[in-house]
Amino acid sequence: MSLLELEGVDAHYGELQALWQLDLRVDEGETLAVVGANGAGKSTLLKTIAGVLRPTAGAVRFAGRDVAGVPDHKRVRLGISLVPEGRRVFRSLTVEENLLVGGYRRRPGEWDLAAVYEAFPLLEDRRSRTGAHLSGGEQQATAIGRALMANPRLLLLDEVSLGLAPVVVQDIYRALPRIAERGTTVLVVEQDLGQALAVADRVQCLLEGRTALEAPVGSVTREQVAAAYFGLEEAS
Ligand SMILES: Nc1ncnc2c1ncn2[C@@H]1O[C@H](COP(=O)(O)OP(=O)(O)OP(=O)(O)O)[C@@H](O)[C@H]1O
């Protein structure tokens, strides 16, 4: 059984339809990358999974349970944690305090301060620094660490690389295999194809709110994914 299953999901903002009959699954322990251009519906998809946005049609099932009516804060307790685009760390709190806030309503599990510092060694040196005095990369690592402190079964990452220098992005991405090794299932949304394909087991490409391609990473070329990403003929 898949940990997360979406079937025939539509999502709207008023009159505008952002997702069209979308099917998606994430199996326990795997890392799925969802890629797509600006406006493809990636953030909308994550909001629908996290419970921030209610789908207008279709089913969202987590661990076999229909979660359509479960509000976002209750989904965290079920084991779904979202790291939203833009990071949003608490600027007046230290790194460690930010992490502890994330663990306030933790599920039982492996993630604690020591495990987060092991995954992101750069944070341990910065543990007493406030959010306002962190670099963009340190803020991103703190935001991911804070989500992990809740011991999610499914970690949703929205545009980790946005606004960060490539070398910093690599640092953050280096932690992803360690996160997966601890048994946390990861769904990462990315515009950066190279990073996404380097860490994921499977890739799903969205184009204007629909799936343009879905495949194990090993079975597609970067060119095929890029063609689907831009809606070019070769994708089909
Ligand atoms: N709050 C909103 N109100 C109205 N329309 C929205 C809202 N958020 C997103 N949209 C629209 O929904 C569609 C999908 O947007 P979404 O943010 O999910 O795409 P995305 O793939 O995450 O793109 P980006 O990388 O730019 O964030 C776009 O047409 C966008 O303009």
PDBQT file of the ligand as one rigid body, heavy atoms in Angstrom, charges set to zero:
ROOT
HETATM    1  N1  LIG A 301      -3.531  31.938  -3.910  1.00  0.00    +0.000 N 
HETATM    2  C1  LIG A 301      -3.803  31.868  -5.220  1.00  0.00    +0.000 A 
HETATM    3  N2  LIG A 301      -4.859  32.517  -5.758  1.00  0.00    +0.000 NA
HETATM    4  C2  LIG A 301      -5.159  32.426  -7.076  1.00  0.00    +0.000 A 
HETATM    5  N3  LIG A 301      -4.452  31.680  -7.952  1.00  0.00    +0.000 NA
HETATM    6  C3  LIG A 301      -3.389  31.018  -7.481  1.00  0.00    +0.000 A 
HETATM    7  C4  LIG A 301      -3.006  31.077  -6.098  1.00  0.00    +0.000 A 
HETATM    8  N4  LIG A 301      -1.910  30.310  -5.936  1.00  0.00    +0.000 NA
HETATM    9  C5  LIG A 301      -1.615  29.792  -7.145  1.00  0.00    +0.000 A 
HETATM   10  N5  LIG A 301      -2.488  30.220  -8.079  1.00  0.00    +0.000 N 
HETATM   11  C6  LIG A 301      -2.512  29.845  -9.499  1.00  0.00    +0.000 C 
HETATM   12  O1  LIG A 301      -2.604  28.434  -9.580  1.00  0.00    +0.000 OA
HETATM   13  C7  LIG A 301      -1.787  27.911 -10.608  1.00  0.00    +0.000 C 
HETATM   14  C8  LIG A 301      -0.788  26.926 -10.011  1.00  0.00    +0.000 C 
HETATM   15  O2  LIG A 301       0.069  27.630  -9.122  1.00  0.00    +0.000 OA
HETATM   16  P1  LIG A 301       1.136  26.942  -8.181  1.00  0.00    +0.000 P 
HETATM   17  O3  LIG A 301       1.664  27.981  -7.243  1.00  0.00    +0.000 OA
HETATM   18  O4  LIG A 301       0.574  25.703  -7.593  1.00  0.00    +0.000 OA
HETATM   19  O5  LIG A 301       2.246  26.544  -9.240  1.00  0.00    +0.000 OA
HETATM   20  P2  LIG A 301       3.743  26.100  -8.972  1.00  0.00    +0.000 P 
HETATM   21  O6  LIG A 301       3.989  24.961  -9.903  1.00  0.00    +0.000 OA
HETATM   22  O7  LIG A 301       3.965  25.861  -7.542  1.00  0.00    +0.000 OA
HETATM   23  O8  LIG A 301       4.539  27.357  -9.485  1.00  0.00    +0.000 OA
HETATM   24  P3  LIG A 301       5.667  28.201  -8.729  1.00  0.00    +0.000 P 
HETATM   25  O9  LIG A 301       6.892  27.452  -8.972  1.00  0.00    +0.000 OA
HETATM   26  O10 LIG A 301       5.614  29.501  -9.465  1.00  0.00    +0.000 OA
HETATM   27  O11 LIG A 301       5.255  28.306  -7.298  1.00  0.00    +0.000 OA
HETATM   28  C9  LIG A 301      -1.128  29.123 -11.272  1.00  0.00    +0.000 C 
HETATM   29  O12 LIG A 301      -1.903  29.451 -12.387  1.00  0.00    +0.000 OA
HETATM   30  C10 LIG A 301      -1.211  30.198 -10.212  1.00  0.00    +0.000 C 
HETATM   31  O13 LIG A 301      -1.276  31.479 -10.800  1.00  0.00    +0.000 OA
ENDROOT
TORSDOF 0
